[in-house]
Amino acid sequence: MTIKAIIFDVDGTLADTEDGHRKSFNKAFAENGLGWNWDVALYDKLLKVTGGKERIKYFVESFLTGFTKPEDFEEFVKHLHKVKTAHYTTMLREGHIPLRPGIRQLIADARNSGIRLAIATTTSPENVATLLQQGLGVDSESWFEAIGCGDIVPHKKPAPDIYFWVLRKMGLPAADCIALEDSENGLRSSLAAGIKTFVILNRYTRNQNFDGAAGVFDDLNDLSNFYRVAGLPLPK
């Protein structure tokens, strides 16, 4: 099989973003007078749900049984998420969330070898754009043929919708692509779309179930080994 494209997840895969998200949620809660605090142990549980707005709803419904929802709960959640996103993108712009080891070189090698690039994530367009600009440079969004993110599909990971959207945009069959993910939800999503998937672990996902992954790595410090396992003809 000749691999024609690499599809990247973002949070936890391109960069160790999850603690940045967690801290930004806490800042949004504090600014809105809510006595909520998501520590690492709690956030680990909340990560079973993908999407920031969905995560807030899950927290309220599953962990705050005595909380009285505001009359317009949807708008309440949207506002919290908007404030959280502003804090998170500030952290990105200030350089507090660098790319994970090997990611920059992998992307450069893929571009030099004519392998196409895409993104499939549940995070917001603002988060993706800011991370790419800070980590790869101002023009880097143009390197990715399809950037599937946020709410552009009806069902977020572990549903395969976002991967199907990216494949349609690129005009490629799943068999011509590989995906890079960091979580069980992400892996379920890409596998359901028929894409061969490699997992890069992080502190929150290390103990999740990655049955079905084509390979599991702590990081991409050893790119030559990753290229060999993944069957990538890189670098030239």
KETIDO-882730 format. One line per 4 residues: number of its first residue (from 1); for each residue x negated, y negated, z of C-alpha. Coordinates in Angstrom, 1 decimal. Layout:
BEGIN
NUM) X Y Z; ...
***
This chain:
BEGIN
1) 0.0 0.0 0.0; -1.3 -3.5 -0.9; -0.3 -6.0 1.7; 1.0 -9.1 0.0
5) 2.1 -11.1 3.1; 1.7 -11.5 6.8; 4.7 -12.7 8.8; 3.8 -14.2 12.2
9) 5.9 -14.6 15.3; 5.0 -17.8 17.2; 5.5 -17.7 21.0; 3.0 -15.4 22.6
13) 1.6 -14.4 19.2; 0.1 -17.5 17.6; -0.5 -19.0 21.0; -0.1 -18.2 24.7
17) 3.0 -20.5 24.9; 5.2 -18.8 27.5; 3.8 -20.6 30.6; 4.1 -23.9 28.7
21) 7.8 -23.1 28.0; 8.3 -22.1 31.7; 6.8 -25.3 33.1; 8.8 -27.4 30.6
25) 12.1 -25.7 31.6; 11.3 -26.5 35.2; 10.5 -30.2 34.4; 13.9 -30.4 32.6
29) 15.7 -28.9 35.5; 14.1 -31.3 38.0; 14.8 -34.4 35.8; 18.5 -33.4 35.7
33) 18.7 -33.0 39.5; 19.0 -29.2 39.4; 17.2 -27.3 42.2; 16.2 -24.5 39.8
37) 12.7 -23.2 39.6; 11.6 -20.4 37.2; 8.5 -18.8 38.7; 6.4 -16.3 36.8
41) 8.3 -13.2 38.1; 11.7 -14.7 37.3; 10.6 -15.9 33.9; 9.4 -12.4 33.1
45) 13.0 -11.2 33.6; 14.4 -14.1 31.6; 12.2 -13.3 28.6; 14.4 -10.3 27.9
49) 16.7 -12.9 26.2; 15.3 -14.7 23.1; 16.0 -18.4 22.5; 15.8 -21.2 25.0
53) 19.5 -22.1 25.1; 20.4 -18.5 25.3; 17.9 -18.0 28.2; 19.5 -20.9 30.2
57) 22.9 -19.4 29.7; 21.7 -15.9 30.8; 20.1 -17.4 33.9; 23.3 -19.2 34.9
61) 25.5 -16.2 34.3; 23.2 -13.6 35.8; 21.3 -15.3 38.5; 23.5 -18.2 39.7
65) 26.7 -16.5 40.7; 27.8 -19.4 42.9; 27.1 -22.1 40.3; 30.1 -24.0 39.0
69) 29.6 -24.6 35.3; 30.2 -28.2 34.0; 33.3 -28.7 31.9; 31.3 -28.8 28.7
73) 28.8 -26.1 29.4; 27.6 -25.9 25.8; 26.6 -29.6 25.8; 25.0 -29.2 29.3
77) 22.8 -26.4 28.0; 22.0 -28.2 24.8; 20.9 -31.3 26.7; 18.7 -29.3 29.1
81) 17.1 -27.6 26.1; 16.5 -30.9 24.3; 14.7 -32.4 27.4; 12.7 -29.2 27.8
85) 11.6 -29.3 24.1; 10.4 -32.8 24.6; 8.2 -31.8 27.5; 6.9 -28.8 25.6
89) 5.9 -30.6 22.5; 4.1 -33.2 24.6; 2.1 -30.3 26.1; 1.3 -29.1 22.6
93) 0.2 -32.6 21.4; -2.0 -33.0 24.4; -3.8 -29.8 23.5; -2.7 -27.7 26.5
97) -1.6 -24.8 24.4; -4.4 -23.6 22.0; -4.1 -20.9 19.4; -5.0 -17.3 20.6
101) -8.4 -15.9 19.7; -8.8 -14.8 16.1; -5.6 -16.4 14.8; -7.2 -19.4 13.1
105) -9.8 -17.1 11.3; -7.1 -14.5 10.4; -5.0 -17.2 8.7; -8.1 -18.6 6.9
109) -9.1 -15.2 5.7; -5.6 -14.4 4.5; -5.4 -17.7 2.5; -8.9 -17.0 1.0
113) -7.8 -13.5 -0.1; -4.5 -14.6 -1.6; -2.3 -13.0 1.1; 0.9 -15.0 1.6
117) 1.9 -16.4 5.0; 5.3 -16.8 6.7; 6.7 -17.3 10.2; 9.7 -15.6 11.8
121) 10.5 -16.9 15.3; 13.4 -17.8 17.6; 11.7 -21.1 18.8; 12.8 -24.5 17.6
125) 11.5 -26.2 14.4; 9.9 -29.0 16.5; 8.0 -26.5 18.5; 6.7 -24.7 15.4
129) 5.7 -27.9 13.6; 3.8 -29.3 16.6; 2.0 -26.1 17.3; 0.9 -25.7 13.7
133) -0.2 -29.3 13.4; -2.2 -29.2 16.6; -3.7 -25.8 16.1; -4.3 -25.7 12.4
137) -4.2 -29.3 11.1; -1.7 -31.8 9.7; -1.1 -30.0 6.4; -0.8 -26.5 7.8
141) 2.9 -26.1 7.6; 2.5 -26.0 3.8; 0.4 -22.9 4.1; 3.5 -20.9 5.1
145) 5.9 -20.1 2.3; 8.8 -19.5 4.6; 9.2 -20.8 8.2; 12.2 -19.1 9.8
149) 12.9 -20.5 13.2; 15.5 -21.8 15.6; 19.2 -21.4 14.9; 19.1 -20.8 11.1
153) 20.4 -17.3 11.5; 23.4 -16.2 13.5; 21.6 -13.6 15.6; 18.2 -14.0 17.2
157) 15.7 -11.2 17.9; 16.0 -8.3 18.6; 18.4 -8.6 15.6; 16.5 -8.4 12.3
161) 18.3 -11.5 10.8; 15.3 -13.9 10.9; 13.0 -11.3 9.2; 15.6 -10.7 6.5
165) 15.9 -14.4 6.0; 12.1 -14.7 5.5; 11.9 -11.8 3.1; 14.7 -13.3 1.0
169) 12.9 -16.7 1.0; 9.6 -15.0 -0.1; 11.3 -12.7 -2.6; 9.4 -9.7 -1.2
173) 10.4 -6.2 -0.1; 9.6 -5.3 3.5; 7.1 -2.7 2.3; 4.8 -5.4 1.0
177) 4.5 -7.2 4.3; 3.2 -6.7 7.8; 4.4 -8.6 10.9; 2.5 -9.7 14.0
181) 4.6 -9.8 17.2; 3.9 -9.9 21.0; 7.1 -8.6 22.5; 9.5 -5.6 22.5
185) 12.3 -7.8 21.2; 10.2 -9.1 18.4; 9.0 -5.5 17.5; 12.7 -4.3 17.4
189) 13.5 -7.2 15.1; 10.8 -6.6 12.6; 11.1 -2.8 12.6; 14.9 -3.1 12.0
193) 14.0 -5.2 8.9; 11.7 -2.3 7.8; 8.4 -4.2 8.3; 5.2 -2.5 9.5
197) 4.4 -4.3 12.7; 1.3 -4.9 14.9; 1.6 -6.1 18.5; -0.7 -8.5 20.3
201) -0.1 -8.2 24.0; 0.1 -11.1 26.5; 0.6 -11.3 30.3; 4.4 -11.2 30.0
205) 4.7 -8.4 27.5; 1.9 -6.1 28.5; 4.2 -3.5 30.1; 7.0 -3.5 27.5
209) 7.8 -0.6 25.2; 6.1 -0.8 21.9; 7.1 2.6 20.4; 7.1 2.3 16.6
213) 4.3 -0.3 16.4; 1.6 0.4 13.9; -1.0 -0.8 16.4; -1.2 -2.6 19.7
217) -4.1 -5.0 20.6; -5.0 -7.0 23.6; -6.0 -9.9 21.3; -7.6 -10.4 17.9
221) -11.2 -11.1 19.1; -12.3 -8.1 17.0; -10.8 -9.1 13.7; -12.8 -6.5 11.7
225) -11.2 -3.7 13.7; -7.8 -5.3 13.2; -8.3 -5.5 9.4; -9.4 -1.9 9.4
229) -6.4 -0.6 11.4; -3.9 -2.9 9.5; -5.3 -2.0 6.1; -6.1 -5.6 5.2
233) -8.8 -6.2 2.5; -10.3 -9.0 4.5; -12.5 -10.9 4.4; -13.9 -11.0 0.8
***
